[in-house]
C-alpha cells in the first residue's frame, strides 16, 4: 500500500493512473503537448467537455504539478496553460497507449486524423 495525500493506493501504477484518471485529463495533456493553450482553446479541442469539468481537471493537474497556469495582468485577464517538466514526462507513456490503441483498434480513427 502507498499513502499519498491522505489516500491509499494499491501500488505505484495505481497512484500514477490517479493523475490521469477520468475521461479528459490524458486528452488535455496530449493537447498541451502541442503547445501552450488558453482555456477556450482547450475546451474547443477536447470537444464536449463542460467548463466545470475542464476547470476541475485543470485545477487538479495544476495541484499535482503536471501543468502550469499563467495569469497575465491584463483586462480582461488572459490565462494560459502549459505542461511542466513533470507533465512532459508523462507524454511518452500516453503516446504509447495511443499507439497501442491504434494498433489493436485500427478502425477507431480520431476525427480529423489521417488514416494510418
N, C-alpha and C positions, 0 to 999 in steps of 0.2 A: 504494500500500500504506500502511496505517495500522498503527502498532505501539502497543498498549495493554496494559499488564500482561504484558509478555513474549509476547504473542500477536499474530499478524499478521492484519489484516482487509483485504479487497479494497477496501472503501470505507466511508464513514460509515454507509451503510444497513446494511451487514453488521455493523458494530460496534453499531449501535442494536438490531438484531434479536437480537444475542447477549444483550442484557439481558433479553429476554422469551422467549428460545428455550426450547423444551420445552413439554410439554402443560399445565403448571399455572401458570406464572408470570403470564401475562396474566390468567388466571382469578382468581388470588389478588389481583392488583392491582385488578381490577374490583370484587371483593367488598370490599376495603379502601376503595374509593371511597365505599361506602355508610356507612362509619364504622369506628371502632376495633373490633378483634375479638381475642378470645383464641384460643389455639391450637386447642382443641377445636371452637370455633365455626367456624373456618376449615376444619377437617377435615370438619365436617358439611356446610357449604355447597358444598364442592368435590366431595363425593360420590365416593368411590373412591380418593382419594389416601392413600398409606400414611404413617405417622408419619415414616418415614425420608426419604421424598421431600419431604414438607412441610417437615421440618426443614432439609433441604439447600436447598430453594428459598428459604425464608425467610432462611437464613443468607447465601446468595449475593446476594439482593436487599438485605439489610441492608448487606453489604460494599460494594455499589455505591451505597449511599445512596438507594435507592428507597423503602425502608420504615424505620420507626423501631421499635425494640423497647424497651419499657419494662418493667422488672422492679420490682415493688413489694415492699418488705421486709416480707412477711407470712409467716405459717406456715399452710398451705403457700404458697410464693411464687406470686404472681399475675403473669402476663406478658401484656402487650397489645401488639398490632401496629397501626401506623397508617402512612399514606402521608406521606412527606416532600414538600416542595415539588417536588423533582426527580421523585418518583413521581407526584405530581399532574399534572405537566406531560405525562406520558405518556398520561393518561386520554383526552384528546380524540382522539389517534391510535387508541387501542384502540376507542373508541366509533365512530370512522369505519369501522374494519374490521368491527365488529359490524353497523353499518347496511348496509354493502356486502353482507355475508353474508345478512342478512335480505332485501335487495332481490333478489339473484340466486339465493337458495336459500330461497324463501318457505315451503316445506313443512317446513323444519327448525326448528321452534319449540323453545325450551328448556322443560324440564319446569317446570310451574307458571307459565309466562309466558302472558299473554293473547294471543289470536290477533290478528295485525295486519291 
